[in-house]
Amino acid sequence: MVLTLRQETSNDFPKVSNVIKLAFEQVKISDHQEHFLVERLRKSPAFIPELSIVAVYKNEIVGHILLTKINIINNSNSFESLALAPVSVLPKFQNQGIGGKLIKEAHRKAKELNFKSVVLLGHENYYPKFGYERTSKYGIEIPFDVPEKNCMVIALTKNGLKGVSGKVEYPSAFFE
């Protein structure tokens, strides 16, 4: 499969919204509002255009990933990080490695932009394949009522999480 990964453009927004809707349509633990979250995040100061990436196969957008700015706050210290939310692949293209390619490309681009870590809420058996570990290992807390096993973080650089702990502060777009 010849897949192209590239930065999302505004012309892609309707197609990406559809990919996200379809990707989460059958997910039981989803609120099925992920496409609205992406729309809000695009309008927020947390949005980094280079970290909104699409996967294209035969001129069709088949996947999307978004990383946005967050902070990890510990007393008076603030550590800049990224949140991965969401990664989406059209159902007929799932289980073919597209999500993994999007994650790896997003990590590569984030490192290029000098980000040191990424936090996510996700499936406990999927994300560790890419190096994600539980946030609790680092004393990082997520402000959502979700099982600890689903709260994960990855250091993008050597020592990228050294000295980092505290509570994740998400942009207001996550709560609207």
Residue pairs with C-beta under 8 A, 6 or more apart in sequence:
1 57
1 96
2 57
3 55
3 56
3 57
3 62
3 98
3 101
4 55
4 56
4 57
5 53
5 54
5 55
5 56
5 101
5 102
5 105
6 53
6 54
6 56
7 49
7 50
7 52
7 53
7 54
8 16
8 49
8 52
8 53
8 54
8 64
12 54
12 61
13 39
13 42
15 61
16 35
16 38
16 54
16 61
16 64
16 88
17 35
17 38
17 39
18 35
19 61
19 62
19 63
19 64
19 88
19 89
19 90
20 34
20 35
20 38
20 64
20 86
20 88
21 32
21 34
21 35
22 90
22 91
23 34
23 86
23 88
23 89
23 90
23 91
23 94
24 30
24 32
24 34
24 86
24 88
25 32
25 91
26 91
34 85
34 86
34 88
37 85
37 86
37 173
37 174
38 64
38 66
38 86
40 173
40 176
41 47
41 66
41 68
41 85
41 171
41 173
41 174
42 52
43 173
44 68
44 171
44 172
44 173
45 69
45 171
46 68
46 69
46 70
46 171
46 173
47 68
47 69
48 67
48 68
48 69
48 113
50 109
50 113
51 66
51 67
51 68
51 82
51 106
51 109
51 110
51 113
52 64
52 65
52 66
52 67
53 64
53 65
53 66
53 102
53 105
53 106
53 109
54 61
54 63
54 64
55 61
55 62
55 63
55 64
55 89
55 98
55 101
55 102
56 62
57 93
57 98
62 89
62 90
62 93
62 98
63 87
63 88
63 89
63 90
63 93
63 98
63 99
63 102
64 86
64 87
64 88
64 102
65 84
65 86
65 87
65 88
65 99
65 102
65 103
65 105
65 106
66 84
66 85
66 86
66 87
67 82
67 83
67 84
67 106
67 110
67 115
67 118
68 82
68 83
68 85
68 171
68 173
69 80
69 81
69 82
69 83
69 171
70 80
70 81
70 82
70 83
70 119
70 168
70 169
70 170
70 171
71 78
71 79
71 80
71 81
71 168
71 169
72 78
72 79
72 81
72 119
72 140
72 164
72 165
72 166
72 167
72 168
72 169
73 79
73 166
73 167
73 168
73 169
74 164
74 165
74 166
74 167
75 166
77 166
78 169
79 117
79 164
79 166
80 115
80 116
81 115
81 116
81 117
81 118
81 119
81 153
81 164
81 168
82 110
82 115
82 117
82 118
82 119
83 118
83 119
83 120
83 168
83 170
83 174
84 103
84 106
84 118
84 119
84 120
84 122
85 120
85 121
85 174
87 99
87 102
87 103
89 98
89 99
89 102
99 126
100 129
100 130
103 130
104 130
106 118
107 118
107 130
107 154
107 156
110 118
110 156
111 156
111 157
115 156
116 155
116 156
116 157
116 160
116 161
117 153
117 154
117 155
117 156
117 160
117 161
117 164
118 153
118 154
118 156
119 135
119 140
119 142
119 151
119 152
119 153
119 168
120 127
120 132
120 152
120 153
121 142
121 144
121 146
121 150
121 151
121 152
122 132
122 150
122 152
123 150
124 147
124 149
124 150
124 152
127 152
128 152
130 154
131 154
132 152
132 153
132 154
133 152
133 153
133 154
134 148
134 149
134 151
134 152
134 153
135 141
135 142
135 148
135 151
135 152
135 153
135 168
136 148
136 151
138 153
138 161
138 164
138 165
139 165
139 166
140 151
140 153
140 164
140 165
140 166
140 167
140 168
141 166
141 167
141 168
142 151
142 168
143 167
143 168
143 169
143 170
153 161
155 161
